[in-house]
Amino acid sequence: LLLLLLCLPSLLGFYLPGVAPKEYLENENVTIKVNSIKSVDTAIPYDYYSLMVCRPETKQKGSVRIKSEAENMGEILWGDSIKPSRYLASMKKEITCQKLCTTKPVASQVDKKSGVSKPLRKLKRRIDDGYRGHLIVDNLPVSEVYIWEGTERGLYYRRGYPLGLRGNKTHPTVVHNHLAFTIKYHKPEGLPGWRIVGFEVVPYSVKSESIDSDCKPSADEFDPDKYPSQTVEILPPSKSTKFISWSYSMHWVEDPEVAWSSRWDHYLRSSDASSANIHWFAIVNSLMIVLCLSVMVAMILMRALHKDFNRYNNPDNEEEAQEETGWKVVHADVFREPSYPSLLAVYVGTGSQLLGMSFITLLFALLGFLSPARRGGLMTALLVMFALMGSVGGLVTAVLAKSFHEQSWRTILWTGLWFPGTVFAVFFAMDLALWAQQAANAVPFFMLVGLIALWFFVSIPLVFMGAAVGYKRPAISNPQLVNQIPRQIPQQKWHMRAPVMILCSGAVPFGAAFIELYFILSSLWLNKFYYVFGFFAIVFTILIATCAEIAIVLVYFQLLYEDYRWHWRSFMYSGSAGAYLLVYSAYYFSTSLNFHSFWSIVLYFVYMSLLSYAMAITCGTVGFLSSAVFVRYIYSALKVD
C-alpha cells in the first residue's frame, strides 16, 4: 500500500494547467509552447525540434536536447512532446514582425552519396507528408480558422498549422516560416487582468532575405502576402536552400462573447463538422432499433420459456413423461465442467477487469474529469483503472476456478500475466520500431519501468488479493447433479453448428456500435477530438445489452437442440464482435486513411488487433456471465425426479 501511494502521484499526474483560469496583467509574459508535429497521412508523430527550426536559447552551446514537459503518462503514450519555444508574447502587446533566428544546414550533416543536406531533406519530407505544427498557449492549442460552408455556415477550427505546402513536379516545396498569431482575450468581471480564450494562426511563406531586411518590431506594417515564398530545395546540391529565416507577428483581440469556461467549444464543435448531423441521427436511430430488438427478443424468449416450464413441470403431461426432449434432457450435463476450465476462468476474470476499467473510466469522463483539455488524461485513467481493477479480475477468476474444481494459484497468476503480458510484449516490440524511427510517441526507458512497476507492484498484487477473497467464498452450488458419463450429443443441423453460430452472432452487438466506432477511430487516427461521452455511454450500454441478449438466445437454442457445451460457446457468441471490429478496421483503413509509410500501416493494424482482442474478451465475458445466470435460473426452476 505504501508503494502504491508513492507511485500513484507520478502515474496519475492529473493535468493541473487549465483546470483553474489564469488572469494575465498587461504586458505580463505569456508562455508559448510547442508540441509534436503530426500528420493524418502517417501514424507517427515527431519531435518539433527534430526539424531545422529555431531552438530556445540556452546557456550551453551546441545542440542541447530540450527536455519535454509531459504532465502525465498518457501524454507520452499519446505522442505529445510539449517543450518550451522561442516565441515570446506579452499580454496585449502587439508585434508587427519579430525575427526568431536563421537556421542553416550543418555542413557535417550531408549525405555522402548524394551530397544532399539531411536536415533539409527531413524538413522537405515532413512538409510533403502533410505534417502540422502544434503550439499551446494557456493550455489552448493553436488552430487555423476557416469559414465552414456546410448546412450551417460558421467557423471551422482545425488544430495546428501546415509546416508548408507540398511540392510536385512543377512547383517546389514551400515552407511556412512566418506565423501570424491572433490571441483572443476576455475581461472577467471583478478581477484584475484578462483571460485567454482563443489562439489562432495564419501561416505564411516569406523569402528569408525579405525577413532579414523588412521584419522589424518597430515597423508600422509587415504584409507577408507581398513577398515571394521561401522554397525548400535539395537538388541539385549546388542550388539547394542555403538558409531559412523564421519570424512571427502577434495580434491581440478582445472577445467579450466567449467566456473562459466555453473557450474549448469551438474546437469541440469543429472536431467533425461535416458529419455532426449524421452522428446524432445515427446514434438515435441505432438506439431505437436496438431497443425494439431487445423488447422483441425478451418477449419471445420469456414466452417460449414459460411454455417449456408448463410442459416440463406438469406431472399430468403423459407425452413428456414418456420421452424427454428439449433443454430438459441435458439437465444432468449442462453443469459439466468445460474443456480448458482454467483458461476460461482467466479470460472471464480478465474481461471483468476490463469491464470494471471501462465503467469507472466512463464515469469519470461523464463527470468531466477527462475532457480533451486534459491531454493524456484518458489514457492515464485507463491504465491506472485497469491496474486497480485487478482485484475484480482475481475475484472473478477465483470464483470460477473454484466452481470448476480448478482451484490453483497458478491460474490466478495467469490472470495477472496473460492479457497484460500479451499487450506489453506487442507494445514493446512496436516501441523498439518507433525508437528506430525517432518518433515522439516512442516511450522512454523510465516510462517503461513505470509501466512495469504499475503492472507488477499494483495490478498483480491486487489480482491475488481479489483471488484470496474469492477462494474463501463457498463454491457455487449447481441446481442439478451431473452424471458421471457424458450424454451423447445429437448430430446438429448446419445452422446450429459452432462456426456458423459464432460467425453470425457477433454481427448483432457490433451492429449496435459500429457507427460510433467511426468517430472513435477518427479521434484515434485522424487527430480529432472525441468528447460526446454521453452518447458513448448510451452506445456502451447498448453493446453490453446486446452481448447479453444474443448469448442468452443462442445458448437457449443450443440447449434446445440438446447441446450442453455452452460455456465456451457463450463466450465466443458475444466475443466474435471483436473479429468484426478487426474486419471493420481494415475497411476503415481503406476508405478513411491515407497512410503510405510501412511503419504507419504496421502500427495501425497491430494496435487495432490489440483493440479487437480486448473487445472480444470484454464482450465474451458479458456473454458468458449473462448465459451462466440464465442457465442457472432455468434449471433451478426445473423439477427433475
BELPEFEN-V220345 format. One line per field, one symbol per residue. ss: DSSP state (@ for helix, = for strand, . for the rest). Layout:
# BELPEFEN-V220345
ss->???
This chain:
# BELPEFEN-V220345
ss->.@@@@@@@@@@@....=..=...=....======..===..=====.@@@......................@@@@@@....========....==========.....=......=@@@@@@@@@@@...==.===..==.======.....=========.==.......===..=========.......===========...@@@@@@@.........@@@....==....@@@...============.....@@@..@@@@@...@@@@@@@@@@@@@@@@@@@@@@@@@@@@@@@@@@@@@@@@.....@@@@@...@@@@@..........@@@@@@@@@@@@@@@@@@@@@@@@@@..........@@@@@@@@@@@@.@@@@@@@@@@@@@@.....@@@@@@@@@@@@@@@@@@@@@@@@@@@@@.......@@@@@@@@@@@@@@@@@@@@@@@@@@@@.....................@@@.@@@@@@@@@@@@@@@@@@@@@@@@@@@@.......@@@@@@@@@@@@@@@@@@@@@@@@@@@@......@@@@@@@@@.@@@@@@@@@@@@@@@@.....@@@@@@@@@@@@@@@@@@@@@@@@@@@@@@@@@@@@@@@.....
